[in-house]
Amino acid sequence: VQLVESGGGVVQPGGSLRLSCVASGFTFSRFHMTWYRQAPGRERELVAYISSGGGSTDYATSVKGRFTISRDNAKNTVYLQMNSLKPEDTAVYYCYANSYWGQGTQVTVSS
């Protein structure tokens, strides 16, 4: 099983980033997918969730209305579109599914 995140980087407040997580080694379409993040000195927190078929999503209160999770089961990929980014969104973002974690991708929001 492998989960590989990409798309992180440095962006100014108010900017946007799109994270991707490509999965392999399991039947992607059968599993719910979740994005987590962990900021320095803080616990890992759930950011967004999407059901296996994509019909159900949920978000942390802090990102509702700014972040959108989606998936493409044909490409074994889950996305996190992040808009109106704030400095407090700075963290390592992780993809999680089937009891496995990706390696994370760093997102830094700074002017």
N, C-alpha and C positions, 0 to 999 in steps of 0.2 A: 504494500500500500504506500502510495506517495501522494502528498499534497504540496504543490509548488506555487507559492504566492509571487506576484510581481506587481509592479505599478506604483510602488511607493516612491517618495522623493521629498524634496523641499518645495514648499509653496507658500505664498504670502496669504495672510488672513483674507478671507473672502474668496479665495481661489478654489479650484476643483481638482480632484484626482479620481482615477478609476482603478481600483484594484482588481486583479484577476487571481483565481486559484484553479489550477489545472489538476485534476485528480486522475489517479491510475491505480490499478491493482484491485479494484472492487467494482461492483455494479453501481455506478454513480447514480443512476436514475432511481434507485431504491432507497436512497438515504437522504435524510434531512441534512442541510448544510448550515453552518453557523460561522459568523465572523466574530472574533474576540479581539480585544486590544489590551495592551499592558503598558502603562506609562511608568517612568522611573520611580521607584519607591512606592508603587501602588500595586494592588492586586489585579490580576487579569479579570476583565469584565466582558460580559456579552454585549455585542454591538448590534447584531442583526441575525435573524434566522429566516430560513426559507424551507418550506416543506419539499418533499421529494419530487412532487409534480409541479412545484412552483406556484400553486394556487393559494398558499397561505404564507404570510410574512409577519414578522414582528420586529420591533426595534426598541433599543434602549431609549428612555425618555429624552436623554441628552442629545440624541441624534435624529429624533423623529422630525420629519419635514425637511431634513437636509441630506440624509443618506438614503439610498435605494439599493436593496439587494435584489439580484436577479440570477437566473441560471440558464444555461443552454445544455440540455442533457445530451444533445447530439455531439457536443464538443467536450463533454465531461468538465465543464467549467462553471464556476460560480463567480459573480462579479459583485463589487461594492462601489457604487457611484457615490462619491462624497462631494457635496457642494457646500458653499458658504462655510468653508473650513475656518476653525477658530484655533488659537494657540493651544487650548485645552484638548484639542483632538490629537495633539502630538503623542505618538505611542508607536510601539511595534504592533502591527496588525497580523493576526493569525487566522488561518482557515482551520476548521475542525469538522471532522465527520468520522463516523464508524470507529470511534475511540482513538483516532489518529489526529496528530497535529502537523501542520506545516512548519516550516522553519521561520516564518515571519517575514514581514517587509516593513521597513521603517518609514513612517510618515512624520514629517516635521513641518509644522506650521509656524512661520516666523517672518517678521518683516526685516 
